Amino acid sequence: MSKFMQFFSYALGTGLAASLCSAQVCSEINKLVPAWTASGDIVGRELVSDGQTMLVGAVGHDGAVSNSGLVAVYELQASSWTYAQAVAPPAEAASSGFGDGLAVCGEWALVGSPATGTGNPGSVHAYKRSGGAWTFVQSITSPTPAADDRFGLRVAIECNRAVVAASGEDGQRGAVYVLQRTGDVWSIESRLSPGDANPGDILGTFGVAIDRDTVLATAAHHDSEGTNSGAVYAFERDDTGAWGFRQKILANDPTPEATFGSSLSMDNGRIAVGSNGVDAAYVFERSTCDGLWVQTHRIDSGFLGGGKFGDYLSMKGDILVVGVPTFDGLAGRADVLLRDPLTNTWARMTTLLPSDGAPGDQFGYGLCVLGGRVLAGAHRADAPGLDGGAVYEFDLDLCRCPSDFDKSGFTDTDDFDAFVRAFEAGC
């Protein structure tokens, strides 16, 4: 069918009323499995990217000792992800969790290893790219390491600052540390914890984020609105350079066992928070009046069969992807939602599924949105061995319906303008 007929048919059917343009299911364009992957590596449980470099954790990989961990590094070359190298811990230790926390920005990568040391106090390892190769630079530990602190369980980075979760600190109340880099040296700038923390809150376990002078940390097992109702804490740096508590972020409809804060993503004045106990994701925007975070949307799963919608999520611009890695009877799924900037509403565009998925793969636990591409891990996929793991890449442009000429994700009058331009250009 010609483009003209595609659009003509669409226009007759909708009257050019704005609606979401979606495909029911979208399959991957690429599957990434490091050549060294073996049974039990669980590749893809954690993955991050800054748009040019991708880090993929393989915490179960066996080096000289069992489960010492490894991180696969991919570089984006001519729109394709190319395997570059493997990053190993500076000193291998069994079941260290190397790769549980990952962050990358430009020439720097941080890898958490929350179970290193006697009693699992944890550490974070800094790597720098030089001459095209990543090399170890420094290990960072808590200034007061203690057993089961799990320093490095989650890591986030922005240029010369980073934030590290130590969720087991202080009787599992947890804490987050802000790191600052001077030259090639990382040092701890501040330790942050909320004043109303309780034992078992495990601050930062399910996500930390940093954006300029703002740090966020999840506390999905916080009990202020009922057992495991959850919260997200916001901290800010003031004009003097001091970090402090700013806001306790709660759902507008808190309930016991909601585990609000089961996942977290922040981008450009907007945050998304998973609440897998009620199969929901919440979106907050920062008020231009007082700078506080205000809930704007609750997004529900819309599927029967459970699976803990909101276990993992990633947001970039007007795209939000929510993982459901234990969706009943499937390998897991990831739902793509788009925000209409005209109405500031979110609607489902498509569901991502691996073409070769099998029940139990836990697809959608690791997620990363990069413009029109989505990277999704399936760390229990049997590739090549049992629970070897894999990463799938999706192109959202291939998930759009034919009449979405301006590639907005919505079909509206703007598509007619785009169609006319394309028709006049002979496309």
PyMOL commands that set and color helices and strands:
alter all, ss='L'
color gray80, all
select helices_A, chain A and resi 3-14+169-172+276-278+396-399+413-424
alter helices_A, ss='H'
color red, helices_A
select strands_A, chain A and resi 19-20+25-26+30-32+43-49+53-58+70-77+80-87+101-105+108-113+123-130+133-140+151-158+161-166+175-182+185-192+208-211+214-219+231-237+243-249+260-267+270-275+280-286+293-300+312-316+319-324+333-340+345-352+363-370+373-378+390-395+410-411
alter strands_A, ss='S'
color yellow, strands_A
deselect
rebuild
show_as cartoon
